[in-house]
Amino acid sequence: MSTIIRPDALQPLAVGCGRCLATDKVVADGLPVRFMYREAPMFADDSGWRFLSGTESDEYMENPRHQRAHELSLVANCDPSIVPYLDAPVGAAFQRPKGAAAFEDAGDWAPDED
């Protein structure tokens, strides 16, 4: 898997904020983040942030090869519009309607409990 950002093109966004999970649709395919949420960290240096393009099907999400741990700074470089929300607490969830520039609170959304 390759990313849409060359290492020499990375800007100093969200540096030192830890790692996150993001789908390949965001990091490799270059789709904008349209859904993001923060859960309790699951691994060392995990920020708890999860980023999706909003186009991922259930089948896509069930394949672990489509979502990976990345430095949060890489995802912020893929879509800088996430940066203002990164201080939100665990439990926060934001969505960006198609065509909108800003995120909005996703309300009472909660991750699926398997």
HELIX and SHEET records of a PDB file:
HELIX    1   1 PRO A    7  ALA A    9  5                                   3    
HELIX    2   2 ASP A   24  VAL A   27  1                                   4    
HELIX    3   3 ASP A   58  GLU A   62  1                                   5    
HELIX    4   4 PRO A   64  HIS A   66  5                                   3    
HELIX    5   5 LEU A   72  CYS A   78  1                                   7    
HELIX    6   6 PRO A   80  TYR A   85  5                                   6    
SHEET    1   A 6 GLN A  67  GLU A  71  0                                        
SHEET    2   A 6 ARG A  19  THR A  23 -1                                        
SHEET    3   A 6 ASP A  46  LEU A  52  1                                        
SHEET    4   A 6 PHE A  35  ARG A  38 -1                                        
SHEET    5   A 6 ALA A  93  GLN A  95 -1                                        
SHEET    6   A 6 GLU A 104  ASP A 105 -1                                        
END                                                                             
